[in-house]
Amino acid sequence: MKVKDSVFCFGSCLFYRIVDKKNSCNTRKQLLLVERRKDVYKEVMNDPFLNHKEPEEIFLPLSRDQYAKFYGIEMDAFIQDIQFYREHTTKSSQILELGCGTGRISRALAAFGHSVIGLDLSFSMLKKATHHVGNSPLYVCMDMTKMAFRQKFDHVLIPYNSLNLLRDKVSIARCLQQTHELLKPEGSLLLQLYIPDKQLLQHNGKKIFQFQIFPLDNIGGKLIKETLRSYQAETEEILLEERYRIRPIQDNGNREDLRHILHLAGFSLQQWISILQANGFNTLSLYGDYNSRPFQPQSDSLLLIQAHPS
């Protein structure tokens, strides 16, 4: 029997296709076998599993209460920046903190003998702040671009990149103008900003991934925080996606995947200096870490500023 076949493979199965039927001496039985094999091949190739793709991850929106809870888990134990604010404030001073969050800096400065008001737009954050006992500052729910205070302050703090969150130059200028008016003549603005680093700038539009893991003491298990950062050159913005994955020890269906997306001002050092000077802050001291090391433009992305009103 001279049969000219071609053979092809799918997975671990071999399938035969007759190329030259004219010169073949196959019996009807053999031809039926080939046809059955062809049918099997068609069935396999039409199997939807072959086109199977992993489903896209589904993240639920992160509520304000959930964000305040996760923010507290991540930040309440962070103390590195408190020493910087302690060193650059005068004794027993009147302090206003903008973007106080869950109150970790306000509480620490109140414990050092300062009179502190903590301001935040998130009522959920402020609820968490008031749950702490001890030297409690006064907390107010207010927009940092629409402040209404009669008193003057020795120091105004805008810590941990809160000014970046205002996103656009108009809102930032409005906040700084009001801050200038609220400061005593000899007072100072203490500010932390994020400057896009070289890696972020070089990967314009591409996301940089990082993650952290925190214990969930109340339910047992882990909170996995994933951050994806990208720089948008055309808008001078940093796009920050924060994902929170709740993973209890007992897999009882309480797993959750949550996220939100933040837009931050991604200005350069010189742009920030120009913005500050345009809004009445001409005497600036620049630092690159919480130990007050001088800022190094070629390598630092954390920028701490002590600014005095002119």
Helices and strands as residue ranges (DSSP letters): E 4-10, E 13-20, H 28-45, G 48-51, E 60-61, H 64-75, H 82-87, E 94-98, H 104-111, E 115-120, H 123-130, E 138-141, E 153-158, G 163-166, H 169-182, E 183-194, H 198-202, E 208-215, E 221-232, E 237-248, E 256-265, H 269-278, E 281-287, E 302-309
